[in-house]
Amino acid sequence: MISKPIADVAEEKDMDLLLKSVQKRIQEQFNLMDSSLAKGAEDIRSVLHNPAEMTEILKELYSNNPQVVNVSFIDIEGVLTHIYPDEFNYVEGDWIGDQEQVTELHRTGLPVLSQSFIAVEGFPALDLEWPVFTKEGELSGSLSFLIKPETFLAPLIIPKNYEPYEFWVMQPDGLIFYDQDEMEIGRNLFTDQLYKPFEELRVLGSEISKKESGWGQYSFFSRGMDSVIVKEVRWSSVGLHGTQWRLILTKGN
């Protein structure tokens, strides 16, 4: 048996600890947002016929969750009837009943976190929703937090994103939510031409998609895209309500 040099073992532990630290920070924020929205969904039950009081609940939720873009109520018909802050009131009255997360919530009566989609507000986003029930227990609609992934993730990752490490975050379908190189955000690892020459990365990406955690290595551009280097990688997962993201940590060799 050949043992690894002590320095290599120490570096592996550092990577594992760093990955766990950031994973914990992101998951804790997810859980706090989820708990806040769940409470809001309970509070709003008693004011469903009072628009002014509904708006006050939306304001309070927005104030307590500064990482979200807006807070809204979608009725049982799929119409976005209330939203805060006011800068987004141009979408009030829009029908969004065909959005996957709205359909799923109406089908199950359970909270849901969407995959990335183009929101009616006009930008890529994620939607965390909790069902809202009447006092009689009938589904009346849902309460929503709209989230820009990169805006949500950056404050949690950047303080830990020091050399020689680099984080990126991906949906299991290959869509990249966050990367130190901003030009990679919004690209798909499996379909974008940028990644086509790097088969090793795409093969590992397939494994990352299928497994909640793991390790490996691949060749790709260094930060800044000025040279190709070998990167050691470890990954874990974060998410809510059955929707997961892969949190990936790399170290250039």
Buried (B, 14 or more C-beta within 10 A) or exposed (E): EEEEEEEEEEBBEEBBEBBBEBBEBBBEBBEEBBEBBBBBBEBBEEBBEEEEBBBBBBBBBBEBBEBBBBBBBBBBEBBBBBBBEEEBEEBBEBBBBEBEBBBBBBEEEEBBBBBBEEBBBEEBBBBBBBBBBBEEEEBBBBBBBBBBBBEBBBEBBEEBBEEEBBBBBBBBEBBBBBBBBEEBBBBBBBEBEBBEEBEEBBEBBBEBBEEEEBBBBBBBBBBEEEEEEEBBBBBBBBBBBEBBBBBBBBBBE
